[in-house]
Amino acid sequence: MGKTMRHKSPGTLRREVIDFHGHLASIAGRQTQEQEKKNEMHKVIFDTDPGIDDAMALLFLHRHPAIDLIGITTVFGNASVETTTRNALFLKREWGIDAPVAKGLDKTFNPDRPHVGWPTFIHGDDGLGNIDVPETVDLPVDPRPAHRFIIDTVRAHPGEVTLIAVGRMTNLALALREDPDFAALVREVVIMGGAFDVNGNITPAAEANIHGDPEAADVVMAAQWPVTVVGLDVTTKTVMTKAMIADIAERGGEAGKLLADISKFYVTFYEQHVPDGMVVHDSCACAYVVAPELFTVRSGAIRVVCGGIADGQTIQSPDNRLFPPSPWDDLPSQKACIDIDAARTLKLIGDTLVLGG
């Protein structure tokens, strides 16, 4: 028997059309919000110890269209703070970077920690791969110490500034000690450092940036601000090949050529660790800021071992685990990156480094 067709009234049709258009508008609105978030500008202070991979990260921040680089603060680590500050000024001059440079102090958060020699076998005597950086660079340094520059800049832009720290955490810890309340005004802290589910790279337990000032790192992890740690769990999976570096030199203009020259020393060092190229530790932290979807994170309080055989080890208490009372209790939940889409991250880094070349 034939099915009887039921015709909708004009009023019902109008309501359905209105509902349909409303649904389309809702979808469009969500897509617009997602696109706006993707295109959102990030005000960044780059806390760094240049450093070969630091140089790549700095050029990434300078060239990425969603980054507003508003300050460079220097810390000791890959070389002395005098050398890292000189290197920051040199790269600022060579690459036409507008951001001011502020120099950090020359000692650890706990000044009684013994000095460890500079890793010249990784970054060269000049910190930039022995490319004969001039002894002095005729550019001014901000008169404030780095930690004060960080405080003042964050307070001038409350809720807007992301701190990307790719060296020792000394400047951040000093800022917290001097002005604990400023932490609530920081948008986000992204750290290159630490190792959670893998071994360290300076001892079996510790990664070099954290090992260089564990007390400072522990203060930073425990502070009331949002921290994401981009450590060896993900950076060691992100290997830039020699072919990729050559492409950056070819398409990245004079800045790309300089970066490739700086990187040669690093590539030589990494011959004992990877089959081809070099690990791009610091650029991974910068990539996280603009493309966090490329990373898998785990949340939980993070502490840093200070002293003993595991000095500098980063240990997380995951939010989804229950433990008896411990020193992780009542601390903020922070994010540790535990996996990465390495191919897409490397493409993002490579594509950004050649922009404007």
NORHU-V419657 format. One line per field, one symbol per residue. ss: DSSP state (2 for helix, 1 for strand, 0 for the rest). phi: phi as a letter, one per 20 degrees, with the letter a starting at -180 (. if undefined). burial: I if it has 9 or more other C-alpha atoms within 8 Angstrom, else O. A space follows every 50 residues. Layout:
BEGIN
ss->???
phi->???
burial->???
END
This chain:
BEGIN
ss->00000000022222222222222222222222222222200111111100 02222222222220001111111100000022222222222222200000 11100000000000000002222000000000000000000100022222 22222200001111100002222222220222222001111100000000 00000002222002222222220000111102222000110222222222 20222222222222222222000000011022222222220222111111 11110000000001111100000000000000011111110222222222 2220000
phi->.fefedeefgffffffffffffffffffffffffffffeffdfcddebcg nffffffffgffeffeddfdacddbfqfaffffffgfffffgffdmeeff dceeedbfgefefffdffeffddnfencmlemfggccecfdgfefgffgf gfffffcfmdeeeddccfegffffffffbgffgfeefadcdernbddcff cdcgdcefffffbffffffffefebfdcdddfgdffeddeffffffffff demffffffffffgffffgfgeccfbnbedgffffffgfebffedddcdr fcccfdonfdgnfecddgfeddcfgbfefmdffdddfdbbeffffffgff fffefmf
burial->OOOOOOOOOOOOIOOOOOOOOOOOOOOOOOOOOOOOOOOOOIIIIIIIII IIIIIIIIIIIIIIOIIIIIIIIIIIIIIIIOIIIIIIIIIIIOOOOOII IIIIIOOIIIOOOOOOOOIIOOIIIIIIIIOOIOOOOOOOOIOOIIIIII IOOIIOOIIIIIIIIIIIIIIIIIIIOOIOOIIOIIIIIIIIIIIIOOII IIOOIIIIIIIIIIIIIIIIIIIOIOIIIIIIIIIIIIIIIIOIIIIIII IIIOIIIIIIIIIIIIIOIIIOOIOIIIIIIIIIIIIIIOOOOIIIIIII IIIIIIOOOIIIIIIIIIIOOOOOOOOIOOOIIIIIIIIIOIOOIIOIII OIIIIOI
END
